[in-house]
Every structure is written in C-alpha cells, then in structure tokens.
C-alpha cells in the first residue's frame, strides 16, 4: 500500500513569510496527525484530526499556525507569518486503529 | 502519559543483539508501551507495542517486566540499517486516537 505522502520535502523562506505543507494520508485512515520536530528533539504533536474534525490542537500556536482537513482526506498545515524558531521538520502521520501510526517523510522548513 | 527514561546513546556490534532499555516507573494499568524508531532523514517507524505480556514480531521483541515499570526492546541480529533513534513511549490506547508523546530517545549506533 502507498505510504503517507507529504510535499514539499524542503522549503526555505524568510521570516514573516507564509508557507503551507500538504499531506495525503494512507487511504482509509480516519485519523491524521501533524507533528513538529526541531533538530535534536523528538516529534511534538501539533494537531490531530479524526475524519475532518479536530480532536486535539492544544499545542498548535494558533496565532500563526492553522490546519485543515477538508473532506476528511488530505490535510494542509499553514504558518503565517513564519518565525525563525519555526525551522523544523513537519511530519504528517495517519492511523486506522488505536495502536500504530504511519509517518510520512516530512517537510524540512528553514526560516531565514 | 507516563514519563519514560532512556539512555541517550548506545553502541552495538553488527550481528549481535541490541538491547535497548526503557524505564517507565509511573506507568498506569491501562497504558501500553510502544516503540518507534527514526532513521536519519525519515519519519518515525512503528516497531512494536505491548501491555503486559512479552511480544515478538518480525522486527523485534519486547520484554516487559512483571511490575511493568521497565521494558527492553531487543533487535536479535542488529544490522547497519538498524542505526537510528529509538523512542520508547507509554500511552493509553483509546478510541479517540493515539497521540504519541516522544522523548529524546536512544541513539543506537550499529558498528561493523
């Protein structure tokens, strides 16, 4: 089966610019997650969707980050405006059961 | 979620068993132990999970102590491709999804 797809793989922007990341989960997976991984740290959950509804966005910096999952399939994560500390790898994951999450390759964002 | 403690790094000779320890002394009765690994520049990959009993799959074995306060992930015959950061995570598996809280993990270096 096809894995979780993410694009772009790399993005370089200047601070105060906007950026968007796209994720296509594994077909049939109802739950979708976005994680932020800063260099040298483990991934940190930003937001979790169940179908097209938000389950948990408690760690999402809502003043600059937004995410949506239209039609319960693909998802987009946006940052506007970006700050230097947003430089990280943004990982998308999906799951269909209570146990295993499947991760995409991630998008490496560099904010200069 | 129960906090986990892992050594920051370990070395293992190629072909030998790699034994990765994890302490989770505050684990609750309904919390599972999960192991994921992250190879450089890739997203995390699920390895195995367990509740009370020891578990084995094609990738690894998970040994959980009787009091459930610690566990060991065993890679029976480590190869160079097993070089990665290994994360031990303790989490309740519930129907609302399965948010993972990653710590620092153990960086396993398999050497020829």
Interface residues (C-beta under 8 A of the other chain):
Chain A: X4 X31 X33 X41 X42 X43 X44 X45 X48 X50 X55 X56 X91 X93 X95 X98 X99 X100 X101 X102 X103 X104 X105 X106
Chain B: X32 X34 X41 X42 X43 X44 X45 X46 X49 X85 X87 X93 X94 X95 X96 X97 X98 X99 X100 X101 X102 X103 X104 X105
